[in-house]
Amino acid sequence: MSLARAVLLRASRSAWLADRVMRRRFALRAVRRFMPGEELDDALREATTLAAQGLATVLTKLGENLAAPGDATGVRDHYLAAFDRIAQLGLPSVVSIKPTQLGLDFSLDVCAGHLDALAEKANQTGSRLWIDMEDSSYVDRTLDLYRRVLRIHSRAGLALQAYLHRTPADLKALLPLKPTIRLVKGAYAEPPEVAHPRKADVDTAYQRLADLLLEAARRGEALPIFGTHDPAMVAYVMARAGQLGLSDDSYEIHMLYGIRMAEQRELARAGRTVATLISYGNAWFPWYMRRLAERPANVWFVMKSMFA
């Protein structure tokens, strides 16, 4: 892992730094590159614009690791309302949540109950519920939650992180359930015994997992979603899907709002299913630091601005 990436990932966990940086005008301007605003209305407005350009959207409210158990009810209710707003507007949008937003740090059962309610709402509105993966300490509990949600909502999706050594085994264990999987590289600071530290190794792991998912899609055992901004990886996925005789609707490509938007629109025009992940909310500092860590070209400019 590069020094800059390590510094930014460490910074993402600093409440002291978050408090100071979030007050700075340069930071508020910079973060707008990756999110249209802090309110659900901001996300829905941008989702409407993107829908007209052929892009679906995945909406997620920032914030994880709640301070108090009771806060999870408010998060659940927010997402229940979001499903209704999406349905009312007729948008090709879905909701994505982090389990710690629903109180996983305090109670697995309470978190599962909130997820069940969201899964039911996804069914009622003809939508899909996505479950994000957080750092490695949450993987086992998140997998348990996903298996439970699938019993209610068969279209539920789960993010898996290619940089974790355990992910191939986790994916193989899920395939009998015919899951919907969004494969991402991973953005948390993890020790080398848990995750691949070198980018080249992560890329190799991603390709191998992509192969597993596409083979599963050919057998009707999975719907693969590829969350990547790497043009070479996108080209690899599309070429491999073509070799396997998969139709364009047998898999999807997801990218973040504000990154390679022209390429996202081009892929959609070419007939690919593309979704843009739109984040919103005022708890953006940890998320923004992780986004910067993924884009080395921006690192030194931002760090110099932060400490100027």
Backbone as numpy.savetxt, mean C-alpha at the origin, in Angstrom:
# Nx Ny Nz CAx CAy CAz Cx Cy Cz
21.99 -1.43 2.89 21.14 -0.25 2.89 22.03 1.00 2.89
21.72 1.98 2.04 22.52 3.19 1.98 22.36 3.99 3.27
23.37 4.85 3.53 23.32 5.69 4.73 22.12 6.61 4.71
21.84 7.23 3.56 20.72 8.16 3.47 19.40 7.45 3.76
19.22 6.26 3.18 17.98 5.51 3.41 17.86 5.14 4.89
18.96 4.70 5.50 18.92 4.33 6.91 18.55 5.53 7.79
19.12 6.68 7.48 18.83 7.89 8.26 17.36 8.27 8.14
16.82 8.22 6.93 15.42 8.61 6.73 14.46 7.63 7.40
14.77 6.34 7.34 13.90 5.37 7.99 13.94 5.53 9.50
15.11 5.85 10.04 15.20 6.12 11.48 14.43 7.40 11.84
14.55 8.41 10.97 13.84 9.66 11.20 12.33 9.46 11.19
11.86 8.51 10.40 10.41 8.28 10.30 9.80 7.86 11.62
10.63 7.38 12.55 10.11 6.92 13.85 10.28 7.95 14.95
10.75 9.15 14.60 11.03 10.17 15.60 9.86 11.13 15.77
9.19 11.07 16.91 8.09 11.99 17.19 8.61 13.42 17.33
9.82 13.55 17.92 10.42 14.88 18.09 10.64 15.55 16.74
11.20 14.82 15.79 11.48 15.37 14.47 10.18 15.65 13.72
9.22 14.76 13.86 7.94 14.96 13.19 7.29 16.25 13.64
7.31 16.51 14.93 6.69 17.72 15.48 7.31 18.98 14.89
8.61 18.97 14.68 9.30 20.15 14.17 9.20 20.30 12.66
9.37 19.18 11.94 9.35 19.26 10.49 7.96 19.60 9.97
6.90 19.06 10.58 5.56 19.27 10.08 5.09 20.72 10.19
5.83 21.53 10.95 5.49 22.95 11.05 6.15 23.78 9.96
7.09 23.20 9.25 7.88 23.96 8.28 7.16 24.05 6.93
7.15 25.24 6.36 6.44 25.43 5.10 7.01 24.58 3.97
8.34 24.45 3.95 8.94 23.67 2.86 8.43 22.24 2.89
8.22 21.70 4.11 7.76 20.31 4.22 6.33 20.18 3.73
5.48 21.14 4.08 4.10 21.10 3.62 4.02 21.20 2.10
4.90 22.02 1.51 4.93 22.11 0.05 5.41 20.81 -0.57
6.47 20.25 0.01 7.07 19.05 -0.57 6.13 17.85 -0.51
5.40 17.71 0.60 4.56 16.53 0.75 3.38 16.55 -0.22
3.02 17.73 -0.72 1.92 17.81 -1.68 2.25 17.08 -2.98
3.52 16.81 -3.21 3.88 16.04 -4.39 3.31 14.63 -4.31
3.16 14.11 -3.10 2.75 12.72 -2.92 1.32 12.57 -2.41
0.65 13.65 -2.04 -0.73 13.54 -1.58 -1.48 14.83 -1.93
-2.73 14.69 -2.39 -3.47 15.88 -2.83 -3.99 16.75 -1.70
-4.02 16.23 -0.47 -4.52 16.99 0.66 -4.69 16.09 1.87
-5.13 16.69 2.97 -5.23 15.95 4.23 -6.62 15.38 4.49
-7.62 15.78 3.72 -9.00 15.36 3.98 -9.46 14.31 2.97
-10.46 13.53 3.38 -11.05 12.55 2.46 -11.58 13.23 1.21
-12.17 14.42 1.36 -12.68 15.14 0.20 -11.58 15.42 -0.81
-10.38 15.73 -0.32 -9.25 15.97 -1.23 -8.93 14.71 -2.03
-8.92 13.58 -1.35 -8.62 12.30 -2.02 -9.71 11.96 -3.03
-10.97 12.16 -2.66 -12.08 11.84 -3.56 -12.08 12.75 -4.78
-11.74 14.01 -4.57 -11.68 14.94 -5.71 -10.61 14.49 -6.72
-9.45 14.09 -6.21 -8.39 13.63 -7.11 -8.75 12.29 -7.74
-9.42 11.43 -6.97 -9.85 10.14 -7.52 -10.82 10.35 -8.69
-11.66 11.36 -8.59 -12.59 11.68 -9.68 -11.84 12.10 -10.93
-10.81 12.93 -10.74 -9.99 13.37 -11.87 -9.28 12.20 -12.53
-8.70 11.32 -11.70 -7.96 10.18 -12.23 -8.89 9.18 -12.92
-10.10 9.03 -12.40 -11.05 8.11 -13.03 -11.34 8.52 -14.47
-11.39 9.83 -14.71 -11.63 10.33 -16.06 -10.46 10.03 -16.99
-9.29 9.73 -16.41 -8.10 9.40 -17.18 -7.87 7.89 -17.27
-8.85 7.12 -16.81 -8.77 5.67 -16.91 -8.06 4.99 -15.76
-7.82 5.72 -14.66 -7.10 5.16 -13.52 -8.05 4.90 -12.35
-8.00 3.68 -11.82 -8.68 3.37 -10.57 -7.84 3.94 -9.42
-8.38 3.93 -8.21 -7.65 4.47 -7.07 -7.84 3.61 -5.83
-6.83 3.66 -4.97 -6.87 3.02 -3.66 -6.67 4.13 -2.64
-7.61 4.31 -1.72 -7.58 5.42 -0.78 -7.20 4.93 0.60
-6.24 5.61 1.24 -5.83 5.22 2.58 -5.57 6.46 3.43
-6.10 6.44 4.63 -5.90 7.53 5.59 -4.61 7.25 6.37
-3.72 8.22 6.40 -2.45 8.03 7.07 -2.63 8.00 8.58
-1.72 7.29 9.24 -1.77 7.16 10.69 -1.78 5.70 11.08
-0.93 5.33 12.01 -0.82 3.95 12.48 -0.41 3.97 13.94
-0.42 2.82 14.61 -0.02 2.72 16.01 -0.74 3.75 16.87
-2.04 3.54 17.04 -2.89 4.47 17.77 -2.41 4.68 19.21
-2.72 5.86 19.73 -2.32 6.19 21.11 -3.24 5.56 22.13
-4.51 5.34 21.78 -5.48 4.80 22.73 -6.41 3.82 22.02
-6.84 2.76 22.71 -7.70 1.76 22.07 -8.99 2.33 21.48
-9.57 3.30 22.17 -10.84 3.86 21.72 -10.75 4.59 20.39
-9.54 4.99 19.99 -9.38 5.72 18.72 -9.73 4.85 17.52
-9.65 3.54 17.68 -9.89 2.64 16.55 -11.33 2.72 16.05
-12.26 2.98 16.96 -13.67 3.07 16.55 -13.88 4.23 15.59
-13.22 5.35 15.88 -13.33 6.50 14.99 -12.74 6.23 13.62
-11.62 5.50 13.58 -11.00 5.14 12.30 -11.94 4.22 11.51
-12.49 3.23 12.21 -13.44 2.32 11.54 -14.60 3.11 10.93
-15.18 4.02 11.71 -16.33 4.79 11.23 -15.95 5.68 10.06
-14.75 6.21 10.10 -14.27 7.03 8.97 -14.25 6.20 7.69
-13.72 4.99 7.76 -13.63 4.15 6.57 -15.01 3.64 6.13
-15.90 3.38 7.07 -17.26 3.01 6.70 -17.90 4.12 5.87
-17.71 5.36 6.31 -18.25 6.51 5.58 -17.56 6.66 4.22
-16.26 6.35 4.18 -15.52 6.46 2.91 -16.09 5.50 1.87
-16.41 4.27 2.28 -17.02 3.32 1.35 -18.33 3.88 0.79
-19.14 4.50 1.66 -20.41 5.06 1.19 -20.19 6.21 0.22
-19.22 7.07 0.51 -18.94 8.21 -0.38 -18.46 7.72 -1.75
-17.61 6.71 -1.75 -17.11 6.15 -3.01 -18.27 5.60 -3.84
-19.19 4.88 -3.18 -20.34 4.32 -3.88 -21.25 5.41 -4.42
-21.48 6.45 -3.62 -22.35 7.55 -4.05 -21.79 8.25 -5.28
-20.46 8.39 -5.34 -19.82 9.07 -6.45 -19.58 8.15 -7.66
-19.77 6.85 -7.44 -19.57 5.89 -8.52 -18.13 5.79 -8.98
-17.22 5.89 -8.05 -15.79 5.90 -8.38 -15.20 4.49 -8.40
-14.22 4.24 -9.27 -13.50 2.96 -9.26 -12.41 3.00 -8.18
-12.85 3.16 -6.94 -11.94 3.34 -5.81 -12.22 2.30 -4.74
-11.18 1.93 -4.02 -11.31 1.00 -2.89 -10.56 1.60 -1.70
-10.75 0.97 -0.56 -10.16 1.45 0.70 -9.05 0.51 1.14
-7.98 1.07 1.66 -6.87 0.28 2.19 -6.57 0.73 3.61
-6.44 -0.24 4.53 -6.23 0.10 5.94 -4.98 -0.60 6.48
-4.45 -0.05 7.54 -3.38 -0.70 8.30 -4.01 -1.26 9.58
-3.72 -2.50 9.93 -4.34 -3.07 11.14 -4.09 -2.27 12.41
-2.93 -1.62 12.54 -2.71 -0.85 13.77 -3.61 0.37 13.82
-4.19 0.79 12.68 -5.18 1.87 12.70 -6.46 1.42 13.40
-6.68 0.12 13.43 -7.90 -0.43 14.02 -7.62 -1.07 15.38
-6.49 -0.70 15.99 -6.22 -1.11 17.37 -5.49 -2.42 17.54
-4.76 -2.88 16.53 -4.06 -4.17 16.65 -3.06 -4.17 17.79
-2.46 -3.04 18.11 -1.51 -2.99 19.21 -2.15 -3.30 20.55
-3.46 -3.14 20.64 -4.15 -3.32 21.92 -4.93 -4.63 22.00
-5.53 -5.05 20.90 -6.35 -6.26 20.93 -6.53 -6.82 19.53
-6.11 -8.06 19.32 -6.32 -8.71 18.03 -7.81 -8.89 17.77
-8.56 -9.28 18.78 -9.99 -9.54 18.59 -10.77 -8.27 18.26
-10.45 -7.18 18.95 -11.14 -5.92 18.66 -10.81 -5.45 17.24
-9.54 -5.55 16.88 -9.13 -5.19 15.52 -9.88 -6.04 14.50
-9.97 -7.34 14.75 -10.68 -8.24 13.83 -12.15 -7.86 13.71
-12.76 -7.45 14.81 -14.16 -7.03 14.76 -14.35 -5.81 13.88
-13.45 -4.84 13.99 -13.52 -3.65 13.13 -13.31 -4.03 11.67
-12.38 -4.93 11.41 -12.14 -5.38 10.04 -13.36 -6.10 9.47
-14.02 -6.90 10.31 -15.23 -7.58 9.86 -16.28 -6.58 9.41
-16.44 -5.50 10.17 -17.42 -4.48 9.81 -17.07 -3.82 8.48
-15.79 -3.57 8.26 -15.37 -2.97 7.00 -15.52 -3.95 5.84
-15.26 -5.23 6.10 -15.44 -6.24 5.07 -16.91 -6.34 4.65
-17.81 -6.29 5.62 -19.24 -6.32 5.31 -19.64 -5.10 4.49
-19.10 -3.94 4.84 -19.41 -2.72 4.10 -18.88 -2.82 2.67
-17.69 -3.39 2.50 -17.14 -3.58 1.15 -18.07 -4.46 0.31
-18.61 -5.52 0.94 -19.57 -6.37 0.23 -20.82 -5.59 -0.16
-21.35 -4.80 0.78 -22.59 -4.07 0.54 -22.45 -3.04 -0.58
-21.27 -2.45 -0.69 -21.05 -1.38 -1.67 -20.39 -1.89 -2.95
-20.19 -3.21 -3.06 -19.58 -3.77 -4.25 -18.13 -3.36 -4.44
-17.43 -3.17 -3.34 -16.07 -2.67 -3.38 -15.10 -3.76 -2.90
-13.89 -3.33 -2.58 -12.86 -4.24 -2.09 -12.16 -3.59 -0.91
-11.86 -4.40 0.10 -11.09 -3.93 1.25 -9.66 -4.44 1.13
-8.69 -3.52 1.22 -7.28 -3.88 1.21 -6.72 -3.81 2.62
-5.85 -4.75 2.95 -5.14 -4.74 4.23 -3.66 -4.54 3.94
-3.10 -3.45 4.44 -1.68 -3.18 4.26 -0.85 -4.00 5.25
0.40 -4.25 4.87 1.33 -4.91 5.76 2.25 -3.87 6.38
2.45 -3.98 7.69 3.33 -3.04 8.39 4.68 -3.72 8.64
5.39 -3.34 9.68 6.72 -3.91 9.85 6.64 -5.40 10.23
7.78 -6.06 10.25 7.81 -7.51 10.36 7.20 -8.05 11.65
7.14 -7.24 12.69 6.58 -7.71 13.96 5.07 -7.95 13.86
4.44 -7.45 12.80 2.98 -7.59 12.65 2.58 -8.65 11.63
3.52 -9.28 10.98 3.18 -10.14 9.85 2.26 -11.28 10.25
2.61 -12.03 11.30 1.79 -13.19 11.67 0.37 -12.78 12.02
0.22 -11.71 12.79 -1.12 -11.26 13.17 -1.90 -10.75 11.96
-1.22 -10.08 11.05 -1.90 -9.57 9.87 -2.35 -10.71 8.96
-1.53 -11.75 8.83 -1.94 -12.92 8.06 -3.17 -13.58 8.69
-3.20 -13.67 10.01 -4.38 -14.24 10.69 -5.62 -13.40 10.40
-5.48 -12.08 10.45 -6.61 -11.20 10.17 -7.10 -11.37 8.73
-6.17 -11.48 7.81 -6.56 -11.62 6.40 -7.34 -12.92 6.18
-6.87 -14.00 6.77 -7.58 -15.27 6.60 -9.00 -15.16 7.15
-9.15 -14.45 8.25 -10.49 -14.29 8.83 -11.38 -13.44 7.91
-10.83 -12.34 7.40 -11.61 -11.45 6.54 -12.05 -12.16 5.27
-11.22 -13.04 4.72 -11.57 -13.75 3.49 -12.83 -14.59 3.66
-13.12 -15.01 4.88 -14.33 -15.80 5.09 -15.58 -14.95 4.91
-15.43 -13.63 5.06 -16.56 -12.71 4.91 -16.55 -12.06 3.53
-15.35 -11.69 3.10 -15.19 -10.85 1.91 -14.13 -11.47 1.02
-14.57 -12.28 0.05 -13.63 -13.07 -0.74 -12.74 -12.22 -1.64
-13.10 -10.96 -1.87 -12.30 -10.09 -2.73 -11.27 -9.28 -1.94
-11.17 -9.49 -0.64 -10.21 -8.73 0.17 -8.80 -8.94 -0.34
-8.00 -7.89 -0.26 -6.62 -7.95 -0.71 -5.64 -7.74 0.42
-4.43 -8.27 0.24 -3.39 -8.16 1.26 -2.08 -7.77 0.59
-1.34 -6.86 1.21 -0.01 -6.49 0.73 1.03 -7.43 1.34
1.94 -7.92 0.50 3.09 -8.69 0.95 4.36 -7.98 0.50
5.40 -8.07 1.35 6.64 -7.32 1.12 7.75 -8.25 0.64
8.27 -7.95 -0.55 9.26 -8.83 -1.17 10.57 -8.88 -0.41
10.91 -7.85 0.34 12.22 -7.84 0.99 12.30 -8.74 2.21
11.19 -9.21 2.72 11.22 -10.10 3.89 11.60 -11.51 3.45
12.50 -12.13 4.17 12.92 -13.49 3.82 11.77 -14.49 3.89
10.81 -14.23 4.74 9.73 -15.18 4.96 8.63 -15.13 3.90
8.60 -14.12 3.05 7.46 -13.89 2.18 7.17 -15.03 1.21
8.18 -15.69 0.59 7.83 -16.82 -0.29 7.01 -17.90 0.42
7.39 -18.22 1.64 6.63 -19.23 2.39 5.24 -18.72 2.74
5.13 -17.45 3.10 3.82 -16.88 3.42 2.90 -16.91 2.20
3.44 -16.56 1.04 2.63 -16.56 -0.17 2.16 -17.97 -0.51
3.05 -18.93 -0.46 2.66 -20.31 -0.78 1.58 -20.82 0.17
1.65 -20.40 1.44 0.64 -20.84 2.41 -0.72 -20.21 2.13
-0.74 -19.03 1.49 -1.99 -18.34 1.20 -2.66 -18.82 -0.09
-1.90 -19.37 -1.01 -2.44 -19.68 -2.34 -3.67 -20.59 -2.32
-3.78 -21.56 -1.40 -5.00 -22.37 -1.39 -6.27 -21.55 -1.15
-6.12 -20.34 -0.61 -7.27 -19.48 -0.33 -7.65 -18.61 -1.53
-6.92 -18.72 -2.64 -7.14 -17.89 -3.82 -7.13 -16.40 -3.46
-6.01 -15.92 -2.96 -5.96 -14.55 -2.43 -5.78 -13.50 -3.53
-6.04 -12.27 -3.15 -5.65 -11.10 -3.95 -4.45 -10.49 -3.24
-3.32 -10.45 -3.90 -2.06 -10.04 -3.27 -1.46 -8.85 -4.00
-1.16 -7.80 -3.23 -0.38 -6.70 -3.79 1.07 -6.88 -3.34
1.93 -7.13 -4.30 3.34 -7.35 -4.01 4.08 -6.02 -4.06
4.71 -5.65 -2.95 5.51 -4.43 -2.87 6.92 -4.82 -2.43
7.84 -3.90 -2.54 9.22 -4.22 -2.15 9.41 -4.15 -0.65
8.78 -3.18 0.03 8.93 -3.02 1.48 9.64 -1.73 1.81
9.13 -1.03 2.85 9.65 0.31 3.13 10.00 0.55 4.59
10.06 -0.50 5.41 10.40 -0.33 6.82 11.86 -0.70 7.07
12.42 -0.17 8.12 13.79 -0.52 8.51 13.76 -1.88 9.20
14.40 -2.86 8.60 14.42 -4.21 9.14 15.87 -4.71 9.21
16.21 -5.54 10.20 17.57 -6.09 10.28 17.82 -7.10 9.16
19.09 -7.33 8.79 19.40 -8.22 7.66 18.96 -9.66 7.86
18.80 -10.09 9.11 18.32 -11.46 9.31 16.82 -11.58 9.03
16.14 -10.44 8.89 14.70 -10.43 8.62 14.41 -10.07 7.16
15.18 -9.14 6.61 14.91 -8.64 5.26 16.20 -8.49 4.47
16.10 -8.61 3.16 17.26 -8.39 2.29 17.72 -6.95 2.42
18.98 -6.69 2.75 19.44 -5.32 2.88 19.84 -4.67 1.56
20.17 -5.47 0.53 20.67 -4.94 -0.73 19.53 -4.84 -1.75
19.50 -3.71 -2.47 18.46 -3.49 -3.47 18.45 -4.60 -4.52
19.63 -5.03 -4.96 19.68 -6.06 -5.99 19.01 -7.35 -5.51
19.21 -7.70 -4.25 18.59 -8.90 -3.70 17.08 -8.74 -3.58
16.63 -7.53 -3.23 15.18 -7.27 -3.15 14.56 -7.39 -4.54
15.24 -6.86 -5.54 14.72 -6.96 -6.91 14.61 -8.42 -7.35
15.61 -9.21 -7.03 15.57 -10.63 -7.38 14.42 -11.33 -6.67
14.25 -11.02 -5.38 13.15 -11.62 -4.61 11.80 -11.21 -5.20
11.69 -9.95 -5.60 10.43 -9.46 -6.19 10.10 -10.24 -7.47
11.10 -10.43 -8.33 10.85 -11.16 -9.58 10.42 -12.60 -9.32
11.06 -13.24 -8.36 10.69 -14.63 -8.05 9.27 -14.72 -7.52
8.90 -13.77 -6.67 7.54 -13.75 -6.15 6.54 -13.40 -7.25
6.93 -12.51 -8.14 6.07 -12.18 -9.28 5.81 -13.42 -10.12
6.84 -14.21 -10.33 6.67 -15.46 -11.08 5.67 -16.38 -10.39
5.80 -16.52 -9.07 4.87 -17.37 -8.32 3.43 -16.88 -8.45
3.26 -15.56 -8.36 1.91 -15.00 -8.44 1.32 -15.15 -9.84
2.12 -14.92 -10.86 1.61 -15.04 -12.22 1.28 -16.49 -12.57
2.10 -17.42 -12.10 1.80 -18.84 -12.30 0.48 -19.20 -11.58
0.30 -18.64 -10.37 -0.94 -18.89 -9.64 -2.13 -18.30 -10.38
-1.95 -17.12 -10.97 -3.02 -16.49 -11.74 -3.39 -17.37 -12.94
-2.41 -17.96 -13.58 -2.67 -18.84 -14.73 -3.52 -20.03 -14.31
-3.33 -20.50 -13.07 -4.11 -21.64 -12.56 -5.42 -21.19 -11.91
-5.68 -19.88 -11.89 -6.89 -19.37 -11.25 -6.82 -19.36 -9.74
-5.61 -19.30 -9.19 -5.43 -19.38 -7.73 -5.11 -18.05 -7.07
-5.00 -16.97 -7.83 -4.66 -15.68 -7.23 -4.95 -14.57 -8.21
-5.22 -13.38 -7.67 -5.23 -12.16 -8.46 -4.01 -11.36 -8.03
-2.98 -11.27 -8.87 -1.77 -10.56 -8.49 -1.85 -9.07 -8.80
-1.37 -8.30 -7.84 -1.27 -6.84 -8.00 0.20 -6.49 -7.79
0.77 -5.75 -8.69 2.19 -5.42 -8.60 2.35 -3.95 -8.26
2.77 -3.70 -7.02 2.99 -2.35 -6.55 4.45 -1.98 -6.76
4.75 -1.30 -7.85 6.13 -0.94 -8.15 6.15 0.25 -9.10
7.18 1.10 -8.92 7.41 2.21 -9.85 8.62 1.95 -10.73
9.19 0.78 -10.62 10.39 0.41 -11.36 10.00 0.01 -12.79
10.36 0.81 -13.80 9.95 0.49 -15.17 10.43 -0.89 -15.62
11.64 -1.28 -15.19 12.15 -2.59 -15.57 11.30 -3.70 -14.96
10.83 -3.49 -13.72 10.00 -4.51 -13.07 8.63 -4.59 -13.73
8.07 -3.44 -14.09 6.78 -3.43 -14.78 6.91 -4.16 -16.11
7.99 -3.88 -16.84 8.21 -4.55 -18.13 8.37 -6.05 -17.94
9.07 -6.46 -16.87 9.26 -7.88 -16.60 7.91 -8.56 -16.35
7.09 -7.93 -15.52 5.78 -8.50 -15.19 4.93 -8.66 -16.44
4.89 -7.62 -17.27 4.05 -7.68 -18.46 4.57 -8.73 -19.45
5.89 -8.82 -19.59 6.45 -9.82 -20.49 6.17 -11.23 -20.00
6.34 -11.44 -18.69 6.11 -12.77 -18.13 4.63 -13.15 -18.24
3.75 -12.19 -18.00 2.32 -12.46 -18.13 1.99 -12.85 -19.57
2.62 -12.17 -20.54 2.40 -12.52 -21.94 2.88 -13.92 -22.26
4.04 -14.30 -21.72 4.56 -15.64 -21.94 3.62 -16.72 -21.42
2.93 -16.40 -20.32 2.02 -17.36 -19.70 0.62 -17.32 -20.32
0.43 -16.41 -21.28 -0.86 -16.31 -21.95 -1.94 -15.66 -21.10
-1.55 -14.83 -20.13 -2.52 -14.17 -19.26 -3.11 -12.95 -19.95
-4.39 -12.74 -19.76 -5.04 -11.55 -20.29 -4.67 -10.33 -19.45
-4.90 -9.14 -20.00 -4.53 -7.92 -19.29 -5.29 -7.74 -17.98
-6.48 -8.34 -17.87 -7.25 -8.19 -16.64 -6.95 -9.29 -15.62
-5.92 -10.10 -15.88 -5.53 -11.15 -14.95 -4.61 -10.64 -13.85
-4.17 -9.41 -13.97 -3.28 -8.81 -12.96 -3.44 -7.29 -13.03
-2.94 -6.60 -12.02 -3.02 -5.15 -11.97 -1.67 -4.56 -11.61
-1.50 -3.29 -11.93 -0.31 -2.54 -11.55 -0.75 -1.35 -10.69
-0.15 -1.22 -9.51 -0.47 -0.12 -8.61 0.76 0.75 -8.40
0.54 2.05 -8.41 1.60 3.00 -8.11 1.07 4.10 -7.20
1.98 4.81 -6.57 1.60 5.89 -5.66 1.24 7.16 -6.43
0.35 7.92 -5.84 0.02 9.24 -6.38 1.26 10.12 -6.40
1.47 10.81 -7.51 2.58 11.73 -7.62 3.85 11.13 -8.17
3.87 9.83 -8.40 5.07 9.17 -8.93 4.73 8.52 -10.27
5.47 8.90 -11.29 5.31 8.35 -12.64 3.85 8.39 -13.11
3.23 9.55 -12.91 1.82 9.67 -13.30 1.65 9.53 -14.82
2.58 10.07 -15.59 2.46 9.93 -17.05 2.52 8.47 -17.46
3.41 7.71 -16.82 3.51 6.28 -17.13 2.25 5.54 -16.71
1.65 5.94 -15.58 0.41 5.30 -15.15 -0.69 5.51 -16.20
-0.81 6.73 -16.69 -1.84 7.00 -17.71 -1.55 6.25 -19.01
-0.28 6.17 -19.36 0.09 5.46 -20.58 -0.24 3.97 -20.48
0.05 3.37 -19.33 -0.29 1.96 -19.14 -1.79 1.73 -19.23
-2.56 2.65 -18.64 -4.02 2.53 -18.69 -4.52 2.65 -20.12
-3.96 3.57 -20.89 -4.37 3.72 -22.29 -4.04 2.48 -23.11
-2.98 1.77 -22.69 -2.58 0.55 -23.40 -3.42 -0.66 -23.00
-4.39 -0.46 -22.11 -5.29 -1.54 -21.74 -4.96 -2.25 -20.44
-3.92 -1.79 -19.73 -3.60 -2.41 -18.44 -4.54 -1.89 -17.37
-4.75 -2.69 -16.34 -5.52 -2.23 -15.18 -4.55 -1.58 -14.21
-4.71 -0.28 -14.01 -3.78 0.49 -13.19 -4.56 1.22 -12.11
-4.04 1.19 -10.89 -4.65 1.94 -9.79 -3.60 2.80 -9.12
-4.01 3.99 -8.73 -3.14 4.95 -8.05 -3.49 4.97 -6.57
-2.50 4.76 -5.71 -2.74 4.78 -4.27 -2.65 6.22 -3.78
-3.77 6.74 -3.29 -3.85 8.11 -2.79 -3.89 8.07 -1.27
-2.92 8.70 -0.64 -2.90 8.83 0.81 -3.38 10.22 1.19
-3.99 10.32 2.37 -4.44 11.61 2.88 -4.39 11.56 4.40
-4.56 12.69 5.04 -4.51 12.74 6.50 -3.36 13.61 6.98
-3.41 13.94 8.29 -2.38 14.84 8.82 -1.22 14.09 9.49
-1.29 12.77 9.55 -0.20 11.98 10.15 0.77 11.53 9.05
1.29 12.51 8.29 2.02 12.15 7.07 3.52 12.02 7.26
4.07 12.43 8.39 5.53 12.48 8.49 6.20 11.12 8.34
5.82 10.06 9.10 6.50 8.76 8.93 6.37 8.23 7.51
5.18 8.37 6.96 4.92 7.89 5.60 5.80 8.65 4.60
5.90 9.97 4.76 6.70 10.78 3.83 8.18 10.42 3.91
8.69 10.19 5.10 10.09 9.79 5.24 10.36 8.46 4.53
9.41 7.53 4.63 9.59 6.25 3.93 9.53 6.42 2.42
8.68 7.35 1.95 8.64 7.61 0.51 9.96 8.20 0.03
10.54 9.10 0.80 11.82 9.68 0.42 12.92 8.63 0.41
12.86 7.73 1.37 13.87 6.67 1.43 13.82 5.77 0.20
12.65 5.71 -0.44 12.52 4.91 -1.65 13.03 5.63 -2.89
13.26 6.95 -2.79 13.65 7.75 -3.95 14.93 8.50 -3.63
16.09 7.87 -3.78 17.36 8.46 -3.38 17.66 9.81 -4.01
17.15 10.07 -5.20 17.46 11.34 -5.86 16.94 12.53 -5.08
15.92 12.32 -4.25 15.34 13.43 -3.49 15.95 13.59 -2.10
16.71 12.62 -1.66 17.11 12.56 -0.26 17.93 13.75 0.18
19.03 14.03 -0.52 19.93 15.06 -0.02 19.32 16.44 -0.11
18.52 16.71 -1.13 17.85 18.00 -1.22 16.95 18.23 -0.01
16.16 17.23 0.33 15.22 17.38 1.45 15.97 17.49 2.79
17.00 16.67 2.95 17.72 16.73 4.22 18.41 18.07 4.41
18.97 18.65 3.34 19.58 19.96 3.44 18.53 21.03 3.78
17.34 20.88 3.19 16.27 21.83 3.48 15.80 21.72 4.92
15.75 20.49 5.43 15.27 20.26 6.79 16.17 20.93 7.82
17.46 20.88 7.58 18.39 21.35 8.60 19.04 22.68 8.26
18.50 23.34 7.22 19.06 24.64 6.85 18.76 25.68 7.93
